[in-house]
Amino acid sequence: MPDIIFKGFMYLLSLAQSGDQHMTHVVTSTCVDHKYQECVVVCPVEAFREADTYLVIDPDECIDCGACIPECPVDAIFADTDVPDEEEYWIERNAVESVDAEIAEGDSPVLAD
């Protein structure tokens, strides 16, 4: 079983056992190949993590302030309850991928304008 699938399974298992559905905010596919940093700069905690071509949000760090939503120039960030149906898989993807990803510091190159 690939490592990311195992981590996703373990995350979902932990949610089921705890009854916790905490995610707060989610970065979706619109961020892919853009990786704008404005959201990272306004985040009052270190909730954003960096993948190679996009950002994700760590659900354990996000405080649900929403400061990042209006800053995203490609409208890629949603409250977990507002994620479009076709993007719902990004809820789990953010949770799973944020575990091993580096903390975003707002100084990475933007990939597209």
Secondary structure in CASP SS format (residue, H / E / C, confidence):
PFRMAT SS
TARGET T0000
AUTHOR 0000-0000-0000
METHOD secondary structure of the structure
MODEL  1
M C 1.00
P C 1.00
D H 1.00
I H 1.00
I H 1.00
F H 1.00
K H 1.00
G H 1.00
F H 1.00
M H 1.00
Y H 1.00
L H 1.00
L H 1.00
S H 1.00
L H 1.00
A H 1.00
Q H 1.00
S H 1.00
G C 1.00
D C 1.00
Q C 1.00
H C 1.00
M C 1.00
T C 1.00
H E 1.00
V E 1.00
V E 1.00
T C 1.00
S H 1.00
T H 1.00
C H 1.00
V C 1.00
D C 1.00
H C 1.00
K C 1.00
Y C 1.00
Q C 1.00
E H 1.00
C H 1.00
V H 1.00
V H 1.00
V H 1.00
C C 1.00
P C 1.00
V C 1.00
E C 1.00
A C 1.00
F E 1.00
R E 1.00
E E 1.00
A C 1.00
D C 1.00
T C 1.00
Y C 1.00
L E 1.00
V E 1.00
I E 1.00
D C 1.00
P C 1.00
D C 1.00
E C 1.00
C C 1.00
I C 1.00
D C 1.00
C C 1.00
G C 1.00
A C 1.00
C C 1.00
I H 1.00
P H 1.00
E H 1.00
C C 1.00
P C 1.00
V C 1.00
D C 1.00
A C 1.00
I E 1.00
F E 1.00
A E 1.00
D C 1.00
T C 1.00
D C 1.00
V C 1.00
P C 1.00
D H 1.00
E H 1.00
E H 1.00
E C 1.00
Y H 1.00
W H 1.00
I H 1.00
E H 1.00
R H 1.00
N H 1.00
A H 1.00
V H 1.00
E H 1.00
S C 1.00
V C 1.00
D C 1.00
A C 1.00
E E 1.00
I E 1.00
A C 1.00
E C 1.00
G C 1.00
D C 1.00
S C 1.00
P C 1.00
V C 1.00
L C 1.00
A C 1.00
D C 1.00
END
